[in-house]
């Protein structure tokens, strides 16, 4: 049985919850009623907002769709007008052709007169503003339907008000196509000013004339505006919905009240607001449209009605259009919705009261049942408590054993001081005296500062504070053992509330070995990252790091509104330096260059090495292009001092391409590419200079790359062919040899001469592969001709400069002579003069090897280079070719005749054969012959022909013998 006190407690346990529940339900019911009232008011306001929003959306949709329709309609009307112009010109063209066909025997002048009689007074279009004009392809006006004073005048250089040579433009296009549509500005005698015209011209083939007519754009626009006004006036929706429109002067274009149309309402005032003026001004400023609230009325009897409208301009018409809705139309909807919401609120409150009463009754019944149950539970609890006390004592003994023998160190901390620790802590801190680890703080067993720079005392207090606040806190700590050894420990600090107050249980582990391993890993990772982002030779940032810095610099420049420069720097002729001094010296030079470049830039800038002798300088945070110019000059000045290696002293120059953000690109890859393009432009213009990128270069580079890509395909697809131009002896009139000339059967351009592609091949290594193909093909063809019994004489093969520099040229010639069966005396190697004089000593040695093989050698373009006579007499050559630039002006230039005679005499004196190339006329042939030259090559005898045509020539020549 329970005691009286315990029974009293049970009564209060039951009674107090019942009171609390009743009070809670009353409070909740009051809150719910208040919330329902608030929801009712919010729903009503939301309905009002939704109505206004829906009205705005509908107004905007109507105007947007209307303007879309107007734009489409305008486009169709314009196209219809342009088609009408073209039809009128086509009609005139048919008339002219019919007149020409009907009068085949009449002179051209009389046919033209008949055409003028037929067309001059013709007028067309609704306003009869249309007329015809007739021109020849020299620009002379043959007929003008409106201004007769222009007839007979040459208008080729006539400009309209904008400086546009529209007659020249017509002629240029009509030479390529039968018809041409265009616009220009024109002022007829009756016009007050120049007006824009939309015109159409068509070529009249039989008469070599063209007919042209046009229509003033403002006339077309006026027609379009009238069509549009009709649409606006006839657009209605709902009971009061209409479209209003005003021009930029305030004149009414459209309104629900048609009596307003044509009136200027710019100064109409409504509720102290110049409504129409605000509509017009707002429309001009807001191209995408805007909403406007104002007081307006549809009829004079309607007053003070609030209206919201959406307004958009039609810029090409200089109009603003809009439509809207009267907001007071919402009242009926709101009364209906308010009634519905109020009914809903009252129903909800009534339901809640009923439910609350039912729940409270259920709780009272449940509490009575619980009180009966509690009496039974308390009796059993007393017996259970006695048993638990015994078990707790036994568990305490087990806990104390585990606490002392735990492998983890355990410390108990109270008010910042350790009050107890286990054996593992004593071992970890290297002491047998437990007292050294009691009544001390964590800071007392630590160096003054932690590795992160914080005071050990302040940080330990901070860790305690976090553990107290969060309940558990784990952290790492740099501690000092009793013998002075520094160790890393991991601490899990748990806050425990006990009857003696707040205790913090600290679980400790020694992590010194792990931290040492982590530190070593960090060093290795840092070293690896440095190697990934830096060039091994110079230590400069590499492409990876440059890309990251450039990307960040672009973001910063965009944010700050500044520019930045990217300089692509290439060391001129570094390969020659590398080859002459050796690769070790070349590496030393690159290191020295890198240091000089670093010393010449600002600390905020970056020098990076891409590869080989290519460097990038990133100029960050420049105010304008002047800052970039200053940086370029500093860099160039840094290279004025010669570089010294051992006893060698030489000057290094650079080719620099510069791109500027944001003008030349807004992406890192684009800026690098454009700087690279500009650098190659600097190299092509003679090196030792800097050039800023422009779009023209990009186009040239793209074309260059496209040609180079196509050349690779041409080699694979065997698109190259050889043509042969005969070389003729003037005395005998016979063919004594040929020059092999390369042609490209381009898939799109057709048969293409080398002028289109050879410079691209020469700038790449492709010229060697193409040149080798030419050598191989000529040898094969020569063997085939000789096997057929034909005697073509010597065939000259052009050798490019890069082929001469190749160490494999002689071996390739020997191998193909052997494989083809071609004999060396059938071949003549033709070398341009400037390639030989590039390195005369080396060239002499190489040409002697050719002569030893039995190959003849001729100098091409002789007289255009810088040959030294001292070298010329040592060159083992057999023929001089007079360049065609001297031959072409022989008839008109005494200087060129003197040069040609000098070359002929020089060749004779050296015992060489002399041939003039590019002979195209009989007069040139006679002058060359009279000057003592017997061998010619040129169109006067034959253009270059294919191998089959060569066979025909040789057969015909043998028949003549």
Number of C-alpha atoms within 10 A of each C-alpha: 9 11 8 9 8 13 16 11 11 17 13 12 15 19 15 10 14 19 11 10 15 17 12 12 16 13 11 14 16 12 12 15 18 13 13 18 17 12 14 19 15 12 15 18 13 12 17 17 12 12 17 17 12 12 19 20 14 17 22 22 13 18 22 18 11 19 17 12 14 20 15 12 15 20 13 13 17 18 12 13 18 19 13 16 24 22 13 20 25 18 11 21 20 13 15 23 15 12 16 21 12 11 13 10 9 11 10 14 10 12 20 20 14 15 20 20 12 14 20 18 12 15 15 12 13 7 8 9 13 18 21 23 23 25 26 19 18 14 20 18 21 21 26 22 19 19 12 12 10 16 17 14 13 16 18 20 12 13 16 17 14 9 10 15 16 19 21 18 13 23 22 13 15 19 11 9 11 13 20 19 16 13 16 21 19 17 14 11 9 8 9 8 12 14 18 19 20 20 20 25 28 23 24 19 11 11 15 11 21 23 22 26 22 28 22 18 18 13 15 18 16 12 13 19 18 12 15 21 14 12 15 21 19 12 15 12 9 7 6 11 16 21 23 22 27 28 21 20 14 22 18 22 26 27 23 19 12 11 10 14 18 15 12 16 18 20 13 13 14 15 10 8 13 15 20 21 19 15 26 24 15 19 26 18 12 12 14 10 20 17 17 17 14 18 17 19 15 15 9 7 6 9 12 12 15 15 17 20 23 26 27 27 28 17 13 10 14 14 22 25 26 28 23 26 21 21 16 11 12 13 11 10 12 16 12 10 15 17 11 12 19 16 12 13 17 13 11 14 18 12 10 15 15 10 11 17 12 11 13 15 11 11 15 18 11 13 16 14 12 14 18 12 11 16 15 12 11 16 14 11 11 10 10 11 10 10 11 11 10 10 10 11 10 11 11 11 11 11 10 11 11 12 18 16 13 13 14 18 23 25 25 20 25 19 12 18 18 20 17 17 21 21 19 20 24 20 12 17 22 14 16 12 10 13 13 13 25 16 14 15 19 20 22 15 19 22 16 14 15 16 11 7 9 12 15 23 17 11 17 18 15 12 16 21 14 16 19 18 11 10 13 17 18 14 10 15 20 19 23 19 17 18 9 13 10 16 18 18 20 17 21 18 25 20 22 13 9 8 6 7 9 14 20 24 22 23 18 21 19 20 15 15 10 11 15 12 10 12 11 12 12 12 11 12 12 12 11 12 11 16 14 15 18 20 19 13 12 18 16 22 24 23 19 14 18 23 17 12 18 23 16 14 21 21 14 16 19 15 9 11 12 17 23 26 27 27 30 30 24 25 19 19 13 18 15 11 16 15 11 11 13 12 13 10 16 20 16 14 20 20 16 14 19 20 15 14 20 19 13 19 20 11 10 9 18 21 22 27 25 18 11 13 20 18 24 25 24 21 25 25 19 18 14 13 15 10 16 22 13 11 21 20 12 15 19 17 11 17 17 11 11 13 14 11 12 6 5 9 11 11 10 18 18 24 25 32 27 28 28 25 22 17 12 20 15 15 14 19 12 14 25 23 18 27 27 24 24 27 28 21 23 21 19 11 13 10 19 16 16 23 20 20 23 17 10 9 16 15 11 13 17 13 13 17 13 12 17 20 11 15 23 14 12 17 14 10 9 11 15 19 17 18 18 22 23 26 25 21 17 16 10 9 12 17 22 17 22 23 21 25 19 20 19 20 15 15 10 7 8 10 13 15 14 13 9 10 17 18 13 20 20 16 13 11 12 18 21 21 13 22 20 17 15 21 21 19 17 20 24 17 15 23 19 15 16 14 10 10 11 16 18 19 18 20 24 25 23 20 21 18 17 17 19 19 15 10 9 10 18 15 10 14 18 12 12 17 18 12 12 17 13 20 15 18 14 20 23 24 23 24 23 19 20 19 18 24 18 13 11 18 13 13 18 19 12 19 21 17 14 20 17 11 15 15 20 23 23 25 24 24 21 21 20 14 14 12 16 10 10 8 13 15 10 12 20 20 25 19 20 25 25 26 19 19 14 22 24 17 14 22 13 9 12 11 12 17 18 14 16 24 19 14 19 24 17 15 19 15 9 13 12 16 17 24 24 27 22 20 22 19 15 11 13 19 25 13 17 24 16 11 16 14 26 20 23 27 27 20 15 15 19 15 14 21 16 15 16 9 13 20 16 11 15 18 14 11 13 12 7 8 6
